[in-house]
Each structure stands twice: as C-alpha cells, then as structure tokens.
Amino acid sequence: MAASSRKRQPTMTDVAALANVSHQTVSRVLNDPATVRPETAARVQEAIAELGYRRNLSARLLASKRSSLIGVAIWGTSQYGPQQVLLALDAAARKAGYRLSVSTLHELTERDTHEAVDELLQLGVEAVVLIVPRESVLQLDDPGLPMLVVEGDLSRVPLTAGVDNVQGAQLATRHLLELGHRTVVQVAGPPGWAEATARVEGWRLELEAWGRPVPPLRWGGDWSAQSGYAAGASLARDPEVTAVFVANDQMAIGVIAALRAAGRRVPEDVSVVGFDDLPEAAYLDPPLTSVRQDFLELGRRAMALLERALAGEEQPTVDLVPTTLVVRASTAAPR
C-alpha cells in the first residue's frame, strides 16, 4: 500500500475538534483528569473512543524529559520466584505511572549483569532493578541513578527489598519440631544464592533456639525437581531422617518422589516442607506443606521504595516482607 493511501492516525487536535474543546483541555483530560469538569472529560473520552486516538508516547516523553521507564535486569524468568517478582513489580509500576523495560540474563555472570544494566541505561531508564539472586554478580559500579536489589544479596547496595527468607525457614523448621520431630534435615539450594543462604540460616537458628542438633548439610540441589530427586534418593537411605525442610517446592516434589520410590511414605515415615507455595502445591500427592511468599506485597514495597528514591529521599528503606506457613498433608507427627 502506498504511504499516501494509508489512513492518517487521529491527533489530539482531531479529538479537540470533535469534542468542541481546546487542545489544552484534551491534554488535561489525558494527564490530570481531576482538573476537568466531569461532563467535559466524558465528552473528550467519547471523542477519543470514536476516533480511536492513541497517545504518542515518544512525543510525551520528549516533552516531559522523563522516560517513566524502570529498567529490570532479571535472571531465570522461567523460575517461579523471579517470574512472580517481575509480574508483581510490573503491576505496581503501572499503577504508579511507570513501565518496565526488561533485560534478561541468560548466564549468571558478572559480565552478563554489567551488559544488562548498560543496555537498560542506554534506554534512558529512571531507575534499575536487579532480580539477580546470585551473590557474586552484584559487583556493579554506581549507575548514577537509583538501583534496587530485589530478592538477591540485600547487603551489597543501599536500596533493597525482599522476602524474609530467614523467617520463612524458621517457620518451616518450627512446624516440624512442634510436631515432635527430634531434628530437621535440610535439602538446601545451590551455594552462592542469597535465598539459599538465608534459608539455611533460618533453619539453623531455629534448631539452635530449640536446643536441637543441627545436622550437616549433606543434601542440596539446583532448585530443580531432578536435583531434589537425587537428594531424596540419598537421604531415603538414612532411617534416622524423619523430617525434611526443602529449600523450594520444585526440589520438594523430587524429594517426595524419591522417598516414595524407596518405600518411605510421606508423611507417615518422613515429613516434608517446601518453600514458595507453588500454585500446584495443594494438588500434589500428598498436598505439600510450604512457606508462602507474598510477591504482590513485595512488588508494592519495591515500587514504593523506588518512588521515594526518585523523589530525592536519601537511602529510603522498607521492611522485609514476612512469609506464612501453609500446612497441608505432607507433614505429621513422627511414628
């Protein structure tokens, strides 16, 4: 189709003419509708709908000299935790009038993290969010704008938001001890991951608070069900194990499958608690007791923190989001 034959996109001037208002009134309806009389705003909105007018975002950004973009560097969007953090942050950002620009890390390396952040800075983002759980990849230079770490190593940068993984691990361990188990073994996440480290810390703190023996960390995985199965096949051979705290639900699924394959019943012989409370957790066999993270609240707190930083507040902080334990049929008192 020739360019001259294409249908011209309606402009703000067209909307103003159809609604019989000024160009400035249309702008106010779009940007600050509370300043326009309701009947006038309704007339403008009807004209917008009739014409199919869409705002020119590029022109708006040039006029305001702001991008209204939040850059996000994220690893592992197929993983449940990072994916839920991203979705929650996107919802909170949109509500605050921002949009996300996402750069995905395919390798958890410092180089990939630097490249992702540089890519975001070139887009003119107003702030950068890192959803990168490895502790070793956060050696970054100051980008000259707010940089927030979410669900990673919260000790390395001034702006941080996260879930209280230590508290969540304590809840899981306490539940098993209260059921009457002498101690609790852990299938830990991979070394070097902030969440894995925090969940080990919470597990150990709770056992020590009860004066119970802290078993050595003999079993761990890479967050996958396959690695959980390998750990479960090994711990199933230890008849002293009656209670297991698994660092995430995917690994817990593998642990339960391996226990069953070895002839050990859950929860009659071994109780199992996971972490994350996957949507499928309630429908496993048996339904999985798990630690639930409030990702929506995390997204809200992260965005509120960014808004405070963008407004000029120096080193704003927010509390960690507490977790809750959802008790199901995978845990019971020891025989």
N, C-alpha and C positions, 0 to 999 in steps of 0.2 A: 504494500500500500504506500502511495506517495505521501511524503510528510505533510503536504498541503491539504490532503484529504482526511487526515486524522482529526478526530473530534477534539476541539480545544478543551482543556481542563478548566472547570469553573474557578474563578478567583474570588478573593474576598470582596472585591468591588462588585462582582456579579451578585453576591449574597446581599450586599448592602442595597443594591438597586431593587432586588426582588422584595426585600423586607421593608423597603422605604425608610431606611435609616442611614446614618453616616458610616463611613469606613471605620471610624474610631469606635463606634458602638459595637460593630461586629467584633472588633479586636477585644473590647472589654468583655463581651459575652464569652469569647473563647478563653480569655486569660484570667478574668476576675468577675465571674457572673454575678457575684453578690452586689456589685456596684450598679447593676442594671435592673430597671423595673421588671418584675416577673412577666408581665404581658409583652413587653418589648423583647425580652430574652426568648420567650416562647415563639414569637414571630421570626426571630433570627434563626432559631433552631429548625423551624419548619422550612425556611428557605434553604438552609444547609442540607436538610434531608432531600428536598425536592431537586436541588441541583446536583446532589452527590459531591458536594465540596469536601476536599481533604486538605488539611493544613500542610503547608510546605515546611517540613521540619528543618531542612537545611537553612532556609531563609530566616526562620525563627532563631536558630542558634547563632547565625551571624549577627543578627540584630541584638541579641542579648549578650553576646560574647561569652556565653556559657554553653557547655555541651550537654549538661544534665545526664551525663553518662557515668556510670560506675563500672570500672573495669574489674573483671574477676578472672584470676588465674586459678585453674582447678585441675586436679588430677582425678582420674577414675570416675567419670560421670556414670559409669555402669554400676559402680558400687552404691549400695543403698544409702549409707550415711552421707557422703559428699553430694549425691544427687538430691537428697531431701534438703540439705543445707542450701543448695543452689536454688531449688524451687521456692523455698521459704524466703530467701533473700530477694528473689525476683518479685514475689508478691508484695513484700514490704517496700521495695524500691518503687514499684509502680504506684503504690498508694501515696508515696511521698513525692511523686512527680519526676522520678528518675527512671532510666532504663539501664539494663545491664549490657555490657559488651564482654563476651566470654572468650578466653583463650585457654585451650585445653592442653595440658601437659601429657605427652604420651610416654615419657620416661621421667622417673622421679630423680632428676639430677639437678645440681645447682645451675648448670648451663641452661637446661630447658626452662628452669624457673626464671632466670635472667631474661631469656629471649621472650618468654610470655609477657613479663612485665614491660619490657621495652616495646613490644607490639602494642600493648594497651596504651602506653604513654603517647605513642605516635598518633593514636586516635583522638587525643585530647580529652581523656577521661579526667574527671574531677577528683577521683579517689581510686585506690586499688585495694581489692580484697583478695587475700590468699586463702584458698581452701586446699592446702597442700599439707598433708599430715606428717610427712617425714621431717624429723627434726633437723637433718643435715642440710636441707635445701634452703634454709632461710637466711643465709649469709648474704643479704642484699644491701646495696647502697641506698641511702636516703633518696627517694624519688622526687622529693621536693613538694609532695602533696600527701594527704592522709593515706596511710597504708594500714589496713586492718587484717589481722590474722584470725581466721575462724577455724576452730576445731583442728588446730595444729599445735606446735610448740608455743604456748602462750607466754613464755618467759623472755622471748628474744626481741620483741618490738613493743612500743608503748601502747598501741591500740590493739586490744584483743577482746574476743567474745567466744564463748564456748559453753559446752555442756559440762556439768560437774561429774566427770568420769570417775574420780576418786570416790565420791559419794555413792555413785551408782554401783561400783564394785563392792562397797561396804554393805549396801542394801542386799545384794545378791548373797554375799558371804554370811551375813547375819541371818538371813532367812533360813539357810541350810543349817546353821548352828542351832537356831531356835527349834528346828525340827528334831534335834537330838543327835546330829552327826558329830563325831568327835573332832574331825577337822575337815577341811575342804581342799581338794587339789584344784589347780587351775590349768586349763589349756589356754596359753597366752597368745596374743597376737605377735606379729613379727617384730624383732628388735629394731630400734630406731624410730618407731612410730609413737607419736606423743600419746595417742589414745591407749595404745597397748601398755605403755609405761605407766600411765595414770591408773589403769585398771589393775595392774599388778600391785601398785602402791596401795590402793584402797583395800584390796584383798588381804594384803599383808597386815595393814593397820588393824583391820577388824579381827583377824586371828590373834594378833598380839593383844588387843584390848580384851579379848576373852581368855587370854592365857592359854591358848591352844597351840600345838605345834604347827609351824609353818613348813609345809612340805617343799622340797626343792622343785624348781621349775623344770621338770623333766619333759614336759609336753608343750608343744606350741604349733602354730601354723601360720599360713599366709592370708588368713581371712576367708579362704575358700572351703566349701564343704569337703572337697577332696582331701585337703590337709587335715581337716577335722576328723575324717575317717581314719587317716593314718595314725593320728594321735590316739583316737579311741580304740583302735585295734591293739595298740601297745598298752594303754592303761587298763584295758579289759583283762589283761593277764595278771594284774595285781589284785588279789582278793581283798586287800585292806581298803581299797578305794570304794567308798560308799556315796560320796558327794563330789560333784564336779561343777566348777564355775568356768564357763567357756566365754572367751572374750568377745565373741559376736555370734549372732544366730546362725549364720551360714555354717560356721565350724561346728556349732552345736548340732545341727542337722546331721553332719557327718559323724560326729561322736556317737549320737544315738543309734545311727545305722550300724556302726561298727560294734557297739555293745550288744545290739540285738543279734548280729551275725555270730558273735562269740558266745551266745547263750545267756547273756546277762540282761535282765529285764529292767526297764525304766518305767516307773520309779521304784519297783519292789526291791531290786538289788542295788541300783545306783540312781541317785537323784541328779538331775541336770538343770542348770540355769544358764540361759543365754544373755545376750546384750544387744539391744536395738529394737526389739519387739517388731519384727517384720510383720507386714500385713498377713502373711501366711502362718505366723506363729500359732495362732489359735486353731488352725486346721491341721496341724501335724499330728502324728500318732506316736506318742501321746501329745496333746497340746502343750506347747513349750512355755514354761515359766521364764520370763525375760524382763530385762530392765528397759523401760521405755524412755526415749529421749523426746523432748518437746521441741521439734525442729521449727515449728511456726513461731514459737516464742523466741527461739534463737535468732531467726531472721529478723524479727521485730527489734530485738535488742541490738543486733549488729547494725541495722539501718539507723536506729536512733543514735547510736554512737557516732556513725559517720556524719549525720546531720549536725551533731554538736561540734565535731571536729571541723567541718566545713564552715560552720558559723564562727569559728575563731577560738573556741574553747581549747585551752591547753591541756593536753593529756586527760581527756574525759575517760571515765571507766564505767563498766557495768558489771553486775554480779554474774557469776556463772549460773546457767540455767539448771535448776535441780532436776533430778530424774525421779521416776516412780517405778516400783516393782509390780509387775502384773503376774499374779500367782495362778498357775494352771496345773495340769495333771502330771507334769514331768518331775515333780518333787513330792517327797513324802518322808515320814519318819523312817529311820533305818529299822531293819528287821531285828 
